[in-house]
Amino acid sequence: MKQNGRVHSTKQLQVATSVGFQSKMKDYSEFLKLRLASLVVLSSVICYGVAASEFSLSIMAALIIGGTLLTGASNGFNEIIERDLDALMDRTKNRPLPTSKMNLTEAIVLAATFGILGIGILGYFINPMSGILGFIALVLYAAVYTPMKRKTPFAVFVGAFPGSIPTMLGCVAATSGFGEITLLAWLMFSVQFIWQFPHFWAIAWRVNDDYLKAGFKMLPSEGGRDRASAFQILVYTIGLIPVSLLPVLFEPTLGLFSAVVAIVAGVIFALQAAKLYKSLSSEDAKKLMFGSFVYLPVVQLAYLIDTFL
């Protein structure tokens, strides 16, 4: 009987340990926003495929691993800085830091470790310029964009830079030596840079009331969900159409296919923005937000496919 009791206790301990480990990994994943990180890294990988004359699995692996670690670190530092503000908002109050599922020291160590490893992998296994770009993205996002969110809507402009660096990083990964920021890198950067304005503002439109609880000023107009904000969203969305054609005009490997996809996707996206301008409704902002999630990978994948046609 005693032996059976020990076996039962051992099994209970193993189950409890397993559950505890899974719960901790879930907390880490939420803290680092690894799902979001995967979407960011996708842009880097696609742009690497567009820019690379010779495809390297080792470079792609370094780009995926290093980019995921670095993006996770950026998200982590963002949550560390905003931990008290996150507790005020419905959409963020259940994050690991506000709920004390993680302590501050643990969070800092985790974010710093991911950041150092990410920059190191990009700089050592790809090229030094990749590591430099990764470092710039981390600093801009955590140290500049994050504190600005409570001060001015201009923070969205600042945040668009680190948010667009992954595309540049993918193109730089395709160069040799120290690494070079090519014209294609700037063009791919430009597409994602302009895209981020309607993307961020559509999200901000939906959760503006929540943002106001923490004092975040994310919509471009002081009036918040007003016609002026909707107009700026529409302008940037329309502006995406000619900007998305720039890689086609200047990159010899791109042609008619990617141009047609970029125009069609751009028009659909702009029509969604026009509908928001007309209605000023959160429902149309939600549709625009999901439209932004579809638009970017569709256009970038069109560039990639066109390099093989």
ZISUL-V800801 format. One record per residue. N is the residue number from 1. RES is the residue in three letters. SS is DSSP state (hx for helix, st for strand, lp for the rest). OMEGA is omega in radians with two decimals (none if undefined). Layout:
# ZISUL-V800801
<<N RES SS OMEGA> <N RES SS OMEGA>>
This chain:
# ZISUL-V800801
<<1 MET lp 3.13> <2 LYS hx -3.14> <3 GLN hx 3.10> <4 ASN hx 3.13> <5 GLY hx 3.11> <6 ARG hx 3.13> <7 VAL hx 3.14> <8 HIS hx 3.13> <9 SER hx 3.13> <10 THR hx 3.13> <11 LYS hx 3.11> <12 GLN hx 3.13> <13 LEU hx 3.13> <14 GLN hx 3.12> <15 VAL hx -3.14> <16 ALA hx 3.12> <17 THR hx 3.14> <18 SER hx 3.13> <19 VAL hx 3.13> <20 GLY hx 3.12> <21 PHE hx 3.13> <22 GLN hx 3.12> <23 SER hx 3.13> <24 LYS hx 3.11> <25 MET hx 3.08> <26 LYS hx 3.10> <27 ASP hx 3.13> <28 TYR hx 3.14> <29 SER hx 3.12> <30 GLU hx -3.14> <31 PHE hx -3.10> <32 LEU hx -3.10> <33 LYS lp -3.03> <34 LEU hx 3.07> <35 ARG hx 3.10> <36 LEU hx 3.13> <37 ALA hx -3.13> <38 SER hx 3.11> <39 LEU hx 3.11> <40 VAL hx -3.12> <41 VAL hx 3.11> <42 LEU hx 3.11> <43 SER hx 3.13> <44 SER hx -3.09> <45 VAL hx 3.13> <46 ILE hx -3.12> <47 CYS hx 3.04> <48 TYR hx 3.12> <49 GLY hx 3.12> <50 VAL hx -3.00> <51 ALA hx -3.00> <52 ALA lp 3.03> <53 SER lp 3.06> <54 GLU lp -3.05> <55 PHE lp 3.14> <56 SER lp 3.13> <57 LEU hx -3.12> <58 SER hx 3.11> <59 ILE hx 3.12> <60 MET hx 3.11> <61 ALA hx 3.12> <62 ALA hx 3.12> <63 LEU hx 3.14> <64 ILE hx -3.08> <65 ILE hx -3.13> <66 GLY hx 3.14> <67 GLY hx 3.12> <68 THR hx 3.12> <69 LEU hx -3.09> <70 LEU hx 3.10> <71 THR hx 3.08> <72 GLY hx 3.11> <73 ALA hx 3.12> <74 SER hx 3.10> <75 ASN hx -3.13> <76 GLY hx 3.12> <77 PHE hx 3.07> <78 ASN hx -3.13> <79 GLU hx 3.09> <80 ILE hx -3.12> <81 ILE hx -3.05> <82 GLU lp -3.02> <83 ARG hx 3.13> <84 ASP hx 3.13> <85 LEU hx 3.10> <86 ASP hx -3.13> <87 ALA lp -3.11> <88 LEU lp -3.02> <89 MET lp -3.11> <90 ASP lp -3.05> <91 ARG lp -3.05> <92 THR lp -3.03> <93 LYS lp -3.14> <94 ASN lp 3.08> <95 ARG lp -3.04> <96 PRO lp -3.12> <97 LEU lp 3.11> <98 PRO lp -3.13> <99 THR lp 3.13> <100 SER lp 3.01> <101 LYS lp 3.02> <102 MET lp 3.04> <103 ASN lp -3.02> <104 LEU hx 3.14> <105 THR hx 3.11> <106 GLU hx -3.13> <107 ALA hx -3.13> <108 ILE hx 3.13> <109 VAL hx -3.12> <110 LEU hx -3.12> <111 ALA hx -3.13> <112 ALA hx 3.12> <113 THR hx 3.12> <114 PHE hx -3.12> <115 GLY hx -3.14> <116 ILE hx 3.13> <117 LEU hx -3.13> <118 GLY hx 3.13> <119 ILE hx 3.14> <120 GLY hx 3.14> <121 ILE hx 3.13> <122 LEU hx -3.08> <123 GLY hx -3.06> <124 TYR hx -3.03> <125 PHE hx 3.10> <126 ILE hx 3.02> <127 ASN lp -3.09> <128 PRO hx -3.13> <129 MET hx 3.10> <130 SER hx 3.10> <131 GLY hx 3.12> <132 ILE hx 3.12> <133 LEU hx 3.10> <134 GLY hx 3.12> <135 PHE hx 3.13> <136 ILE hx -3.14> <137 ALA hx -3.13> <138 LEU hx -3.11> <139 VAL hx -3.13> <140 LEU hx -3.09> <141 TYR hx -3.03> <142 ALA hx -2.99> <143 ALA hx -3.10> <144 VAL hx -3.09> <145 TYR hx -3.05> <146 THR hx 3.12> <147 PRO hx -3.09> <148 MET hx -3.02> <149 LYS lp -3.14> <150 ARG lp -3.02> <151 LYS lp -3.03> <152 THR lp 3.03> <153 PRO lp 3.10> <154 PHE lp 3.11> <155 ALA hx 3.13> <156 VAL hx 3.10> <157 PHE hx 3.13> <158 VAL hx -3.12> <159 GLY hx 3.13> <160 ALA hx 3.13> <161 PHE hx 3.09> <162 PRO hx 3.11> <163 GLY hx -3.12> <164 SER hx -3.12> <165 ILE hx 3.12> <166 PRO hx 3.11> <167 THR hx 3.10> <168 MET hx 3.14> <169 LEU hx 3.12> <170 GLY hx 3.13> <171 CYS hx 3.13> <172 VAL hx 3.12> <173 ALA lp -3.13> <174 ALA lp 3.13> <175 THR lp -3.06> <176 SER lp 3.10> <177 GLY lp -3.13> <178 PHE lp -3.07> <179 GLY lp -3.06> <180 GLU lp 3.04> <181 ILE lp -3.05> <182 THR lp 3.07> <183 LEU hx 3.11> <184 LEU hx 3.11> <185 ALA hx 3.12> <186 TRP hx -3.11> <187 LEU hx 3.10> <188 MET hx 3.05> <189 PHE hx -3.08> <190 SER hx 3.14> <191 VAL hx -3.11> <192 GLN hx 3.13> <193 PHE hx -3.14> <194 ILE hx -3.14> <195 TRP hx -3.03> <196 GLN hx -3.12> <197 PHE hx 3.07> <198 PRO hx 3.12> <199 HIS hx -3.13> <200 PHE hx -3.09> <201 TRP hx 3.06> <202 ALA hx 3.09> <203 ILE hx -3.12> <204 ALA hx 3.12> <205 TRP hx -3.11> <206 ARG hx -3.02> <207 VAL lp -3.07> <208 ASN hx 3.14> <209 ASP hx 3.11> <210 ASP hx 3.11> <211 TYR hx -3.10> <212 LEU hx 3.10> <213 LYS hx -3.13> <214 ALA hx 3.13> <215 GLY lp 3.14> <216 PHE lp 3.13> <217 LYS lp -3.00> <218 MET lp 3.13> <219 LEU lp -3.00> <220 PRO lp -3.12> <221 SER lp 3.08> <222 GLU lp 3.13> <223 GLY lp 3.11> <224 GLY lp -3.11> <225 ARG lp -3.12> <226 ASP lp -3.09> <227 ARG hx -3.12> <228 ALA hx 3.08> <229 SER hx -3.14> <230 ALA hx 3.14> <231 PHE hx 3.13> <232 GLN hx 3.06> <233 ILE hx -3.13> <234 LEU hx -3.12> <235 VAL hx -3.13> <236 TYR hx 3.14> <237 THR hx 3.07> <238 ILE hx -3.14> <239 GLY hx 3.11> <240 LEU hx -3.06> <241 ILE hx 3.11> <242 PRO hx -3.14> <243 VAL hx -3.13> <244 SER hx 3.11> <245 LEU hx -3.11> <246 LEU hx 3.08> <247 PRO hx 3.13> <248 VAL hx -3.10> <249 LEU hx -3.00> <250 PHE hx -3.13> <251 GLU lp -3.06> <252 PRO lp -3.08> <253 THR lp -3.13> <254 LEU lp -3.07> <255 GLY lp -2.99> <256 LEU hx -3.07> <257 PHE hx -3.11> <258 SER hx 3.10> <259 ALA hx -3.13> <260 VAL hx -3.14> <261 VAL hx -3.13> <262 ALA hx -3.14> <263 ILE hx -3.12> <264 VAL hx 3.13> <265 ALA hx 3.13> <266 GLY hx 3.13> <267 VAL hx 3.12> <268 ILE hx 3.13> <269 PHE hx 3.14> <270 ALA hx 3.10> <271 LEU hx 3.07> <272 GLN hx 3.11> <273 ALA hx 3.11> <274 ALA hx 3.11> <275 LYS hx 3.08> <276 LEU hx 3.13> <277 TYR hx -3.12> <278 LYS hx -3.01> <279 SER hx -3.05> <280 LEU lp -3.07> <281 SER lp 3.09> <282 SER hx 3.12> <283 GLU hx 3.11> <284 ASP hx 3.04> <285 ALA hx 3.09> <286 LYS hx 3.11> <287 LYS hx 3.10> <288 LEU hx 3.11> <289 MET hx 3.11> <290 PHE hx 3.06> <291 GLY hx 3.12> <292 SER hx 3.11> <293 PHE hx -3.13> <294 VAL hx -3.02> <295 TYR hx -2.99> <296 LEU hx 3.13> <297 PRO hx 3.12> <298 VAL hx -3.13> <299 VAL hx -3.13> <300 GLN hx 3.08> <301 LEU hx 3.07> <302 ALA hx 3.06> <303 TYR hx -3.09> <304 LEU hx -3.13> <305 ILE hx -3.09> <306 ASP hx 3.12> <307 THR lp -3.11> <308 PHE lp -3.12> <309 LEU lp none>>
